[in-house]
Amino acid sequence: MTSDFMRQEMAVAAANIASECLAVEPDEEVLVLADARTVGVADAVATAASAVGADVVTQVMPLLDSHGNEPLPTVEEAMVVADVAFTCTTHAITHTNARLRAAEAGTRVGVLRGVTEEMMVDGAMTVDFPALRRRTEAVRDVLDAGRSVRVTAANGTDVSFSIDGCQAFSLDGYFHEEYGFATLPPGESPTHPKEGTANGTIVVDVSMDGIGRLDDPITLEVVDGFVEEVTGGEEAAQLREIFADADENARNLAEFAVGTNPAAKLIGNLAEDKKLAGTVHFAVGDNESLGGSTASSIHLDGVVRSPTVEVDGERLVEAGSLPSEKALGSDRSL
């Protein structure tokens, strides 16, 4: 049961999310989606939106099987007609046709995938939001202008791919009209590897969607944009089973992103892990919501600790160290 103290603490964060990040206004129609595991967070967000004067509907939907699964048609239609939709769900529906339809209809979507009550009041959510926005936009600008990326790490990661013509995003917690959504906790700049261009080795050594915190690293061998081999321990076997049960595009290397939030912690929850400044994460599966052309029923992230990232031969991240937004804006070579 949520304590009164926790409710009060969550109320502060939820008020910032509703008023500042999504700019909820009086008389707007606001949909707050939850599932059985996220009702407490959804209640805090719904209360904050109501306090602004919005007309709020909270809808508890069935728990999805995986990130990237489509919600029920009734949920999709509610997202499309709302002015603002907060998706406080265990599994992300960011990379779905439902979210894309809602964005096309003009719905401002706030994504709180996997956010727990504790995460609302600690870690990544306590960051200086304006400063984080500047840093994340600076990273976005580097990726947006880039053509090629190489990621290496002491754990054996060494993968290269093209991002030429691929849009980069600033997921800084604020709603961006050109994206159609905001993500909380904030702090990443993603793009998608150009289809068919990624080759090399990725060693996921922090956490993996669908699995959680890793006891043993998972090694992905990538050939021409698809994961050809998955090796490691018991958790690698779990990922192989996920691929076996999914569609043919589940092995597509769908996303590359740089974490930008210095207040984030590695807690085994991808919603926060992947935001830690200086980490990177890759995703497999669907990339349509990132501007790609490969559809899948899943979108699973995996975090790499302490990488070195080179964009067009210049270092953006060195061994997990990300420079300040001022340094990024003037000279991204470390």
N, C-alpha and C positions, 0 to 999 in steps of 0.2 A: 504494500500500500504506500502511495506517495505521501511523504510527510508535508506538513504545512510549510516548513522551511524550504523544502525542495520546490513546492508550488510557487512560493514567492520568488525564489531564484530563477525558476523557469519563466516566470511572468516577465521579468526584465528582458531576458533574451528574446522571448516571443514578441514582445512589444517592438523591439528593434527590427526583428524579421518582418513583421507586418507593416510597420510604419515607414521604416527606412529602406529596407532591402526590396520589398515588393510594392511599396507606396500605396497601400490599400486606402481607399477613400470612402467617405460616408455614402451609404446607399448602393455601393457596389455589391454584386452577388458573388459570394466567396464560397468555394467548395473546399472542405478539408477532408482529405482521404486518410483513412487509417486501416490497420488490420488488428488482429487480436493482440499483437505484441507491442503496438505503438500508440495505444489509446491515450496514455498519459501525455505524450508529446503533442498529439493531435488536439487534445483538450486545451492545452496551454496556448497553442496557435489560434484555435477557434475563439478562445476568450479574448485574446489580443485583437483579433480582427473585429470582434463584436464591439470592443471598447472604442474602436475608431468610428463606429456607427454603420459598419457594413452589415448586410443581411447574410448570415452564415448558415450553411448546411454542412453537417458532419456526416460522412458516409463511411461505415465500416465494411470493407470489402474482404473477400476471402484471401487468405495468405497465398501468394504466388509461389510456384515451385522454384523459380530462379530469377535472377536479374535479367531483364530484357523480355520477359514473358508479357504478352498482351493482357491487359485487364479485361473484365467482362464488358460486353457492349454497353450495358447500362452505365457503367463507370465511365467509359469513353465518351458517351453522349453528354454526361454531366460535366466532364472536363471541357468539352467543346462549347457548351452554352454559358459557362461561368465567366465572370470577368477576371477572377483570380482563382487558381487552383493550387492548393498546397498538397503535395503527395508525401505524407508522413507514413511511409510504408517500409516494411522490412526489406523487401526486394525492390530495386530501382525500376521504375517504368519510364525513365528518361529516354532510353533507346528503344522506343516503341512507336508504332504508327499512331496510337492514341495520343501520345504527347505531341507528335508532329502535327496531327490534325488540330489539336487544341491551339498550338502556336499559330497555325495558319488562320484559325478563326479569331485570333487576337487575344486569346486567353494568356494572362501572365501566370506562368507556372513556377512555383517555388518547390524545389526538390529537396526533401529531407530524408533521403534513403538511409535506412538503418540507424537513424539517429536515436539514441537512448536518452532517458531523462538526465543521466549523469553527463552526457556529452553536451547537453544544452547549457550547462553551468560551469564547465571546466574545459581546459585544453583549447582546441581550435576556435571555439566560439567566443573565447575571451580576447581574441586578437584586436589590435587597433584596425578597424575596418577601413577607414580612409587610406591609411598607410599601406595596408595589404592590397587595396585596389591599385595603387600606383605601382607597386612591385609586380603584381600579376599582369597588369597591362604592359609593363616593360618587357616581361618574358614573352607575352603574346606577340608583341611587335617583332621581337627577334625571330620567333618561329614563323610568323606570317611572312616575313621577308626572306626566310631561308629556302634553300633548295635541297640540301642533303643533310642527313644527320647520322652521326656515329655515336653509339653508346657503349662504353666499356666499364668494367668494374673488376675489382680484385677477386670477386667470386667466380669469375669465368665468363661473365657477360661480354659479348663482343658482337654487336649487330649494327648493320648499316641499312639505310633506306632513304628513299626520296620523299620530300614533302613539297616538292615543286607544284605550285597551284593549289595546295591543300590549305583550307582555312584554319587558322588557329583561334582559340577562344580565351577570354579572360573570365574564368569562373571565380569571381571575387566576392560572391555573396549578394551582389546587387543584380537586379533584373536588367538585362540588356535586350532592347527591342529586336535587334537584329538576330539574336539567338532564340528568343521566345521563352527563355527560362533563366532561373537563378538556382544555384546550388548552395546548400548549407550542410555541414560547416563549409566555410569558404576556403579557397586557396589552391587553385591549380590552373595551369594553362595547357589544355589538350589540343591535339590535332590528330589527323589520321595518316598513317603511312600510305603513300600512293600505292594503289593496288598492284600487286605482283612485283614490288621492288625490294621488299625486305629479305635480307639473307644474313644468317649468322646464328649466334647463340644468346639466349636470354635466360638468366638464372634468377628466378623469383625466390627471394630469401626472407621476406617479411610476412606477407599474408596473401591469400588468394581467395577471391570470391567463390562461394560455394563450398569452401573448405575452412577458412578462418586463418588464425595464426599458424605459421608453419613450424614444425619441429625439424624438418629436413627440407633443404632447398628443392625446388622443382626446376628442372632444366628443360627448356623448349628449344628444339632445333628448328629453325625457320628457313624454308626454301621457297623463293619466289612468292613471298607474302603469306604462306600457309605454314602452320606448325606441322612438321613431318614426323617428329618424334618427341615423346615426353618421357623423361627418365628421372629417377630419384627413388625415394622410399615409398612408404605407404600412401602418402598424400599425392604423389605423382600418379599412383594407381587410381586414386579417386578421380583425378582430373581425366585420366584416360577413359574411365567409365562415363564421366559426364559427356565427353566427346562422342563416345560410342552411342549414347542415347539421344544425341542431338542431331541437327540437320547437317547437310554437307558443308555449309559455310561456317560452322561453329569454330573451325580451326583457322579462320581468317584472322590475320593480325590487324585488329580493327582500330587501335588507338595507341598513341604515345602521348604522355603528359608529364609535365614537370610540376612538382609540388612547390608551393610558395609561402606556406603559412608557418612562421617560426614558433607559434604557440601550440601547434598540433603535436600529438603524442602517438607513439606506436602502441596501440592497445589491442591489436588483433581484429579491429573492425575497419574494413576498407573505407568506410565513409570518412574516417579520420586519418587512418594510416597514410592514405595516398595524398593527403594535403600537406604533410610535413615538408617544410622547405628543404630542398636539396635532394629529396628522393625523386624517383621517376616511377611511373607505372605504365604497363602495357595492358591492353585488353584484347581478348579474342572474341570473335563473333560479329555482331552487327556493327556497321559503321555509318548507316544512313543518316542518323541524327547528327553526325559530325561532318556531313557533306560528302560522304563516300557513296558507293553504289552497290555495296554488298549487304544483302539482308540475311538475318539469322534470327532465330527465336531466343538466343542468349546473347549476353554481353557481360563478360567476366573480367575483372581487373586483377592484376598481380603486381605487387610492389617490389621494387629493387632498391636496396639500401646503398648509400654511398657511391653513386655512379659518377662517371665523368661523361659529360655530354658535349660533343662538338657539333656546331652548326656551320656548315660551309667552311669547315676547317678551323673555326675559332671556338674557344671554350666558353660555354655558357654555364656549365656546372663542373666543378673540379672536386672529385672524391667526396661528393655530398655537400659541397659548399657552394651556396648561391650568393652572388654579389648583391649589393643594395640596388634599389631601383635607380639611384643616381649613377652608380657605376654602369649599370646595364644601359642606361640612356646615352652615356658618353663613350664607353669603350667596353665591349663585352668580352674582350680577351683578358683572361685572368693572369 
